[in-house]
Amino acid sequence: MSGPEQRESERHPHGHSTDPGTGAGPSAGTRAHDGSGRPAQPYRALAVTASNRASAGVYADKGGPLLVEGLRAMGFAAEGPRVVPDGEPVREVLEEAVEAGYAVVLTTGGTGISPTDRTPEVTRAVLDYEIPGIPEAIRAEGVTKVPTAALSRGVAGVAGRTLVVNLPGSTGGVKDGLAVLTRLLPHAVDQVHGGDHPAEPGSAGHQAGHQSDSRSNSGRSSRSDSRRNSRSESRSDDGSGGPRGGDPR
């Protein structure tokens, strides 16, 4: 072996690829295996900022870029931030992210107790099931520094194969949330994608995994359609549904 091949072997003697952006080796946010022999790819993640004023250009979004930075530090292929008004626009971007197959969506903002804070409600409407321990851990992390962190109503859960987590709107709340998520988010994503029990290619378990993925993808659209129909009926009953004015952030 000589030339570029030799140099590549010296850099990666065990055949691990590096992240072209950071130079780091396989990281926590990278798929443990893809079952095809191809190099593992990072899970895709999306950052979303829910803020009426930031979306209107009244002030610059500060929490969203922190989410992107934190996700990339965990090894995810992070995109965004998408900056949208609180309420219905948050629901819409979450549904789009689930349909697009993102592994993770982190939101910041809209989790407080003011009348304009609607992020937890619209997030619950998208989720298939909640994971209460994640927001509980985030609140516990923040309350040791700022007692009002206990007022955050953020939720977390899974929609399809997308893990969604709400973080507070303040930069301090985002940093506290990322400190917690760094310890558990990559493992949680692996669990959602069946990473705890990888099967050998060609085995019955591996084939069943592909069948499960197919069923999950085919069922996602029908679940999303059902949720939209249900919410449409609900909004026609209570007269709500549009983005609400104001933003405490």
C-alpha positions in Angstrom: 0.0 0.0 0.0 1.4 3.4 -0.9 0.4 7.0 -1.6 -3.1 8.2 -0.5 -4.2 4.8 0.5 -1.3 4.4 2.9 -1.9 7.8 4.4 -5.6 7.1 4.9 -4.7 3.8 6.6 -2.3 5.5 9.0 -4.9 8.1 9.9 -7.6 5.5 10.5 -5.9 2.2 11.3 -9.2 0.6 12.4 -11.2 1.7 9.4 -13.2 4.4 11.3 -14.2 7.4 9.3 -14.0 10.9 10.7 -16.5 13.7 10.7 -15.4 16.0 7.9 -16.6 19.0 9.9 -14.9 18.3 13.2 -12.3 15.6 12.4 -13.7 13.5 15.2 -14.2 9.8 15.0 -17.4 7.9 15.3 -19.5 9.7 17.9 -22.6 9.2 20.0 -25.0 10.6 17.5 -23.9 8.3 14.8 -25.8 5.2 13.8 -24.1 2.1 15.3 -24.7 0.1 12.2 -26.7 0.3 9.0 -26.8 -3.4 8.2 -25.4 -2.9 4.7 -21.6 -2.7 5.2 -21.6 1.0 4.3 -20.0 3.5 6.7 -22.4 4.5 9.4 -24.0 7.9 8.9 -24.9 10.5 11.6 -28.6 10.7 12.7 -30.3 13.8 11.4 -31.5 16.4 13.9 -33.4 19.6 13.6 -33.4 22.7 15.9 -36.6 24.8 16.1 -37.1 28.1 17.9 -40.6 29.0 18.9 -40.8 32.7 19.4 -43.2 35.3 18.1 -40.8 38.2 18.5 -37.7 36.4 17.1 -39.7 35.1 14.1 -40.9 38.7 13.4 -37.3 40.0 13.6 -37.8 42.0 16.8 -34.6 40.4 18.2 -32.1 37.8 17.1 -32.6 34.2 18.0 -30.0 33.1 20.5 -31.3 29.7 21.7 -31.6 28.0 18.3 -27.9 28.3 17.4 -27.1 26.9 20.8 -29.2 23.9 20.0 -27.5 23.3 16.7 -24.1 23.6 18.3 -25.0 21.2 21.1 -26.5 18.6 18.6 -23.4 18.7 16.5 -21.2 18.3 19.6 -23.2 15.1 20.3 -22.4 13.8 16.8 -25.8 14.5 15.1 -26.1 16.0 11.6 -27.9 19.1 12.9 -29.9 21.5 10.7 -31.7 24.8 11.5 -32.6 26.6 13.5 -36.1 27.0 12.1 -37.5 30.1 13.7 -41.4 30.1 13.8 -44.1 31.8 15.9 -45.4 29.8 18.9 -48.5 27.8 18.5 -49.7 26.2 15.2 -46.5 26.9 13.3 -44.6 24.8 15.8 -47.0 21.9 15.2 -46.6 22.2 11.5 -42.8 22.2 11.6 -42.8 19.2 13.9 -45.1 17.3 11.6 -42.9 18.1 8.7 -39.8 16.9 10.6 -41.5 13.6 11.4 -42.5 13.1 7.8 -38.9 13.9 6.7 -37.5 11.3 9.0 -35.4 13.4 11.4 -34.2 11.3 14.3 -34.3 14.3 16.7 -36.1 17.6 17.0 -35.2 20.0 19.8 -37.3 23.1 20.3 -36.6 26.1 22.4 -39.2 28.6 23.6 -42.9 28.6 24.4 -42.7 26.3 27.4 -43.7 28.8 30.2 -47.0 29.6 31.8 -48.0 32.7 30.0 -51.1 32.7 27.7 -48.9 32.8 24.6 -46.8 29.7 25.6 -48.3 26.9 23.5 -45.3 24.7 22.6 -46.1 21.8 25.0 -49.7 21.6 23.8 -48.9 21.4 20.1 -46.0 19.0 20.7 -48.3 16.6 22.6 -50.7 16.7 19.6 -47.9 15.3 17.4 -46.4 12.7 19.7 -47.3 9.0 19.7 -46.1 8.7 23.3 -44.4 10.8 25.9 -41.1 10.2 27.8 -41.7 12.2 31.0 -38.3 11.5 32.5 -36.5 13.7 30.0 -38.2 17.0 30.9 -38.2 16.0 34.5 -34.4 15.7 34.4 -34.1 19.0 32.5 -36.2 20.9 35.1 -34.2 19.2 37.9 -31.0 20.4 36.3 -32.2 24.0 36.0 -34.0 24.4 39.3 -30.7 24.1 41.3 -29.6 27.4 39.6 -32.8 29.2 38.9 -35.9 28.3 41.0 -38.3 29.5 38.2 -37.0 26.6 36.0 -39.7 24.6 37.8 -42.3 26.6 35.8 -41.2 25.2 32.5 -43.8 22.9 31.0 -41.7 21.3 28.3 -42.5 17.8 27.2 -40.6 15.1 25.3 -41.7 12.0 23.4 -41.6 10.1 20.2 -43.6 10.6 17.0 -43.0 7.8 14.4 -39.2 7.4 14.9 -38.6 11.1 15.7 -37.6 12.0 19.3 -38.9 15.5 20.2 -37.8 17.5 23.2 -38.9 20.9 24.3 -36.4 23.2 26.0 -36.9 26.5 27.7 -36.5 29.8 25.7 -33.7 31.3 27.8 -30.1 30.6 26.8 -29.5 29.4 30.3 -32.4 27.0 30.0 -31.1 25.7 26.7 -27.6 25.1 28.2 -29.0 23.3 31.1 -31.2 21.2 28.8 -28.2 20.3 26.6 -26.2 19.3 29.6 -28.9 16.7 30.4 -29.4 15.6 26.8 -25.7 15.1 26.2 -25.8 12.3 28.8 -28.9 10.5 27.4 -30.0 11.7 24.0 -27.7 9.6 21.8 -28.7 6.4 23.7 -32.4 7.3 23.6 -32.2 7.8 19.8 -30.5 4.4 19.4 -33.3 2.8 21.4 -36.0 4.4 19.3 -34.2 3.0 16.2 -33.6 -0.5 17.7 -29.9 0.1 18.4 -29.9 -1.7 21.7 -30.2 -5.1 19.9 -28.3 -4.9 16.6 -28.8 -8.0 14.4 -26.2 -9.4 12.0 -26.9 -8.7 8.3 -28.9 -11.5 6.7 -30.2 -12.8 10.0 -33.9 -13.2 10.8 -33.7 -10.3 13.3 -32.1 -8.0 10.7 -34.7 -8.8 8.1 -37.4 -8.2 10.7 -35.9 -4.9 11.5 -36.2 -3.8 7.8 -39.8 -5.0 7.8 -40.4 -3.0 11.0 -38.9 0.1 9.3 -41.2 -0.4 6.3 -44.2 -0.7 8.5 -43.2 2.3 10.6 -42.8 4.5 7.4 -46.0 3.3 5.8 -47.9 3.8 9.1 -46.5 7.3 9.7 -48.5 9.0 7.0 -51.8 7.4 8.1 -51.1 8.4 11.8 -50.3 12.0 10.6 -53.4 12.2 8.5 -55.4 10.9 11.5 -53.9 13.5 13.8 -54.6 16.3 11.4 -58.2 15.2 10.9 -58.7 14.9 14.7 -57.1 18.4 15.3 -59.2 19.9 12.6 -62.3 18.7 14.2 -61.1 19.9 17.6 -60.3 23.3 16.4 -63.7 23.7 14.7 -65.2 22.9 18.2 -63.1 25.3 20.3 -62.4 28.0 17.8 -58.6 27.9 18.4 -55.8 26.9 16.1 -54.1 30.1 14.9 -50.8 31.4 16.3 -51.3 33.5 19.4 -50.1 37.0 19.8 -47.2 38.2 22.1 -44.3 36.3 23.4 -42.8 36.5 26.8 -39.3 35.7 25.6 
